[in-house]
Structure formats: C-alpha cells, structure tokens
Amino acid sequence: MTFFNSVANEYDQWYTTPMGSLVDRVETDLAMKLFPLQPGMQVLDAGCGTGNFSLKLAQQGVAVTGIDVSTEMLAFAREKAKVADFEIPFVEMDMYQLDYSDQTFDGVFSMAAFEFIREPERALKELFRVLKPGGFLLVGTINRESAWGELYTSPDFQKNTVFKHASFKSLDDMKAWEPNQLVKTGSCLFLPPDTPDDQWTLEQEDQFRQHNRGGFICALWQKR
C-alpha cells in the first residue's frame, strides 16, 4: 500500500482541523472505553500510520510497538515520538505476515486501518496469533452503513483520495469475525461529514447520537 506514502503529510495535518480533531477525540474515547488497558502492557498498534494512536497508548503507560506498510507514514510517526520523548519502535511490516512469535503481545489495537484490508479475517487471525491468551484485540473502522460510509464509497469522493483503495465494513461484518471470542462493540461519530466547521463539538455529537448511525465502529475480542 505504497499509495499512502504520497499522502502522509496531508493525512497527519487533517488531525489539526476542526473535523479531524473532533473525529480523533471521539474515536479515541470509544476505543479507550472499550479496551481494558493497563499500564505496563505490551501492545501492538497494527496499521499505525503516522503514529497518532501509538502516542496516545504510550501516554497511558503501555509499551507500544507500531507497524505499518508505509515508509513515509512511519517516518512521521518516528519524528512525532521523538518530539514527544517516547521510545516507540515503529516497524515496516505487513499485517498479513507479522514478524513476531506467537503470544507476544498483551493487547492489540488496529484503528482506521481495516478499511484498507481486503481479507479482514486473514488479518484478524494473524493478530490473534501474536496475542497472548486472555489478551484483548480491538479493531476500529469506518462504518459502511452510515453517512460517512456513503461519502467514502461515492465515486466523486473516491476519485481523488486513498479511499478508492478501501474496502469498507459494517458492524454485522465485524460481529461475524471470531464470534465466539467477541466481547462487545461500540460506535461513535454521529455527526455527519457535511457538518460546518464551527459545529464540530461534543455537544453536537451527542445531539446527533439520537438520529444517526455511528460513522466509526469498534469491536473488541478476547483471546480464549
């Protein structure tokens, strides 16, 4: 997925916009609410991109390792970790073929990466392989069955973005993956994508919760 190399800077800058900042906050809040994170855990951030979520994990006192297939994304991640004074290994690696032994990590996260995974159950199986028994695995992704999913799958939007390479999932799709190990699911990002810049607030997010499907969905599994 070298197409990410050309958009690494643009991707990272998006988090500084009113939309990107709020989206990042509600997605992070949901993931942290679902995952029973404990300081000292060895955690894998699979599909870490520019390290945005890896740094959040490090701030929680866990030992995080980030992997991604994009050289440029990883370069941004390393620089951000250096500035923040975190020692985070960022490794170029394919999620389908992890260069780690079985049962290496206490926990695994994959935030906003499964949109670009064509064989999600294959990737999930590999993530489970490196997870210790009793450990938790969380996947967060754009909800195909939402206003955000409609936008990202529209031909006009896909034409000029990396999302032309994406394969979007629904909550029902995720519930069908390893159902015997699924613990719980959740959703957020109820604000529609055409929300004006001055209305990207938590108050507006709460108001739209009553009317819209969440644009971002998370599922949490526990390895038996």
C-alpha positions as CSV (number, residue, x, y, z in Angstrom):
1,M,0.0,0.0,0.0
2,T,2.6,2.5,-1.1
3,F,-0.1,4.9,-2.1
4,F,-0.1,6.1,1.5
5,N,3.5,7.4,1.1
6,S,2.3,10.3,-1.1
7,V,-0.4,11.5,1.4
8,A,1.4,11.0,4.7
9,N,1.8,14.8,5.4
10,E,-1.8,15.5,4.3
11,Y,-3.1,12.7,6.5
12,D,-1.3,14.0,9.5
13,Q,-2.4,17.6,9.0
14,W,-6.0,16.5,8.9
15,Y,-5.9,15.9,12.6
16,T,-5.4,19.6,13.2
17,T,-8.6,20.6,11.5
18,P,-11.9,21.1,13.5
19,M,-13.3,18.0,11.9
20,G,-10.2,15.9,12.3
21,S,-9.6,17.0,15.9
22,L,-13.2,16.0,16.9
23,V,-13.2,12.8,15.0
24,D,-9.9,11.8,16.6
25,R,-11.2,12.6,20.0
26,V,-14.5,10.6,19.8
27,E,-12.8,7.6,18.1
28,T,-10.1,7.6,20.8
29,D,-12.6,7.9,23.6
30,L,-14.6,5.0,22.3
31,A,-11.5,2.7,21.9
32,M,-10.2,3.6,25.4
33,K,-13.6,3.0,26.9
34,L,-13.9,-0.5,25.3
35,F,-10.4,-1.7,25.9
36,P,-9.3,-2.6,29.5
37,L,-5.9,-1.0,29.1
38,Q,-3.4,-1.4,32.0
39,P,0.0,0.4,32.4
40,G,2.9,-1.8,31.5
41,M,1.1,-3.8,28.9
42,Q,3.0,-4.8,25.7
43,V,0.7,-3.5,23.0
44,L,0.8,-3.7,19.2
45,D,-0.7,-0.9,17.1
46,A,-1.3,-2.6,13.8
47,G,-1.6,-0.2,10.9
48,C,-0.3,2.7,13.0
49,G,0.0,5.2,10.2
50,T,1.7,8.4,11.4
51,G,1.7,7.2,15.0
52,N,-1.3,9.2,16.2
53,F,-2.8,6.4,18.2
54,S,0.5,4.9,19.2
55,L,1.4,8.1,21.1
56,K,-1.9,8.0,22.9
57,L,-1.2,4.5,24.0
58,A,2.3,5.5,25.2
59,Q,0.7,8.3,27.2
60,Q,-1.3,5.6,29.1
61,G,1.9,4.0,30.2
62,V,2.0,1.0,28.0
63,A,4.9,-0.3,25.9
64,V,3.6,0.1,22.4
65,T,5.0,-1.1,19.1
66,G,3.6,0.3,15.9
67,I,3.6,-1.4,12.5
68,D,2.6,-0.1,9.0
69,V,3.4,-0.8,5.4
70,S,4.0,2.9,4.5
71,T,7.6,4.1,4.8
72,E,6.6,7.8,4.8
73,M,3.9,7.3,7.4
74,L,6.4,5.6,9.7
75,A,8.9,8.4,9.2
76,F,6.3,10.8,10.5
77,A,5.5,8.5,13.4
78,R,9.1,8.2,14.5
79,E,9.6,12.0,14.4
80,K,6.5,12.6,16.5
81,A,7.6,10.0,19.0
82,K,11.0,11.7,19.2
83,V,9.5,15.1,19.8
84,A,7.2,13.7,22.5
85,D,10.1,11.9,24.1
86,F,8.6,8.4,23.7
87,E,10.7,5.4,22.7
88,I,8.3,3.6,20.4
89,P,9.5,1.0,17.9
90,F,7.9,1.8,14.5
91,V,8.4,-1.1,12.1
92,E,7.6,-1.5,8.4
93,M,5.5,-4.7,8.4
94,D,2.5,-6.3,6.6
95,M,-0.4,-7.1,8.9
96,Y,-1.0,-10.3,7.0
97,Q,2.5,-11.6,7.9
98,L,3.7,-10.4,11.3
99,D,7.3,-11.0,12.1
100,Y,6.6,-11.8,15.8
101,S,6.4,-15.0,17.7
102,D,3.1,-16.5,18.9
103,Q,1.7,-14.9,22.0
104,T,4.0,-11.8,22.0
105,F,1.6,-9.0,23.0
106,D,-0.8,-8.4,25.9
107,G,-3.1,-6.4,23.7
108,V,-3.6,-5.4,20.0
109,F,-5.2,-2.3,18.5
110,S,-5.9,-1.5,14.9
111,M,-7.5,1.9,14.4
112,A,-8.6,3.1,10.9
113,A,-6.6,0.5,9.1
114,F,-9.1,-2.3,8.3
115,E,-10.6,0.0,5.7
116,F,-7.6,-1.0,3.6
117,I,-7.6,-4.7,4.5
118,R,-9.2,-6.8,1.7
119,E,-9.0,-10.0,3.7
120,P,-10.0,-8.9,7.2
121,E,-10.4,-12.4,8.7
122,R,-7.0,-13.4,7.5
123,A,-5.5,-10.3,9.1
124,L,-7.5,-10.8,12.3
125,K,-6.2,-14.4,12.5
126,E,-2.6,-13.1,12.4
127,L,-3.3,-10.5,15.0
128,F,-4.8,-13.2,17.3
129,R,-1.7,-15.3,16.7
130,V,0.6,-12.7,18.3
131,L,-1.8,-12.0,21.1
132,K,-1.4,-13.8,24.5
133,P,-4.3,-15.9,25.8
134,G,-6.7,-13.7,27.7
135,G,-5.5,-10.7,25.8
136,F,-7.8,-8.2,24.1
137,L,-7.9,-7.2,20.4
138,L,-9.7,-4.0,19.2
139,V,-10.4,-3.1,15.7
140,G,-11.9,0.3,14.8
141,T,-13.0,1.2,11.3
142,I,-15.4,3.4,9.2
143,N,-18.9,2.1,9.2
144,R,-20.0,1.3,5.7
145,E,-23.7,1.7,6.8
146,S,-23.5,5.3,7.8
147,A,-23.4,8.8,6.3
148,W,-19.6,8.5,6.4
149,G,-19.7,5.2,4.6
150,E,-21.9,6.7,1.9
151,L,-19.5,9.6,1.4
152,Y,-16.4,7.4,1.3
153,T,-17.9,5.0,-1.2
154,S,-19.2,7.7,-3.5
155,P,-17.4,7.8,-6.9
156,D,-16.7,11.5,-6.7
157,F,-15.0,11.2,-3.3
158,Q,-13.0,8.1,-4.1
159,K,-11.7,9.6,-7.3
160,N,-9.2,11.9,-5.6
161,T,-8.5,10.1,-2.3
162,V,-6.8,7.0,-1.0
163,F,-10.3,5.7,-0.2
164,K,-10.5,4.4,-3.8
165,H,-8.4,1.6,-2.5
166,A,-10.7,1.0,0.5
167,S,-13.0,-1.9,1.4
168,F,-15.5,-0.8,4.0
169,K,-17.1,-3.0,6.6
170,S,-20.3,-2.9,8.7
171,L,-20.9,-3.8,12.3
172,D,-22.6,-7.0,11.2
173,D,-19.5,-7.9,9.2
174,M,-17.3,-7.4,12.3
175,K,-19.6,-9.4,14.5
176,A,-19.2,-12.4,12.1
177,W,-15.4,-12.4,12.7
178,E,-14.4,-14.7,15.5
179,P,-17.9,-14.5,17.1
180,N,-17.0,-16.9,19.9
181,Q,-14.3,-14.5,21.1
182,L,-16.2,-11.3,20.5
183,V,-16.8,-9.4,23.8
184,K,-18.5,-6.1,22.8
185,T,-18.9,-3.5,20.1
186,G,-19.5,0.2,20.0
187,S,-19.9,3.2,17.7
188,C,-19.3,6.9,17.6
189,L,-19.0,9.8,15.1
190,F,-22.7,10.5,14.8
191,L,-22.1,14.0,13.3
192,P,-22.5,13.9,9.5
193,P,-19.5,14.7,7.3
194,D,-21.1,17.9,6.0
195,T,-21.1,19.5,9.4
196,P,-19.9,23.1,9.3
197,D,-16.5,23.8,10.9
198,D,-17.9,25.7,13.8
199,Q,-20.2,22.8,14.9
200,W,-17.6,20.1,15.4
201,T,-18.3,19.9,19.1
202,L,-19.0,17.1,21.6
203,E,-22.4,18.8,22.3
204,Q,-23.4,18.4,18.6
205,E,-22.0,14.8,18.6
206,D,-24.4,14.0,21.5
207,Q,-27.3,15.6,19.7
208,F,-26.8,13.6,16.5
209,R,-26.4,10.4,18.5
210,Q,-30.2,10.1,18.7
211,H,-30.7,10.3,14.9
212,N,-27.7,8.9,13.0
213,R,-25.7,5.6,12.8
214,G,-22.2,6.0,14.1
215,G,-19.7,6.6,11.3
216,F,-17.0,4.8,13.2
217,I,-17.4,1.3,14.8
218,C,-15.2,-0.7,17.1
219,A,-15.2,-4.4,18.1
220,L,-13.4,-5.9,21.0
221,W,-12.4,-9.6,21.2
222,Q,-10.7,-11.6,24.0
223,K,-8.4,-14.5,23.0
224,R,-9.7,-17.7,24.7
